[in-house]
Amino acid sequence: MSKIVEGLFYTNTHEWVKVEDGFAFIGITDYAQESLGEIVFIELPEEDDSLEKGEELGAIESVKAASDILSPITGTVVEINESLEDEPELLNTDAFTNWIVKVELSDESELEKLLNAEQYKEICE
């Protein structure tokens, strides 16, 4: 069973969102990294990029497949996790510790439309 962390928001496309002080950290879930297998490359957005909810924010390539990362929320990228550029396999090590982007939220009400841990668990079963 994939690890699911309580207190985060989830999407049905296997991204997670952690909110701290008006910023959202976005990553992929444990289920996503398990499905992808060994991750070999990640394409990240640039700082100051505008993200639209539901649109592509980057892409992940593994030995098995390539997959788009969709933004769960609307906002502006304030930081990217640069360590993933050299070590994308960190997502396989711990998908929840290794966030992908930090975003300044444009509309916090969008969070209400995301899944909680229990709802996300049902999707994964």
Order of alpha helices (4+ residues) and beta strands (2+ residues): beta-beta-beta-alpha-beta-beta-beta-beta-beta-alpha-alpha-beta-alpha
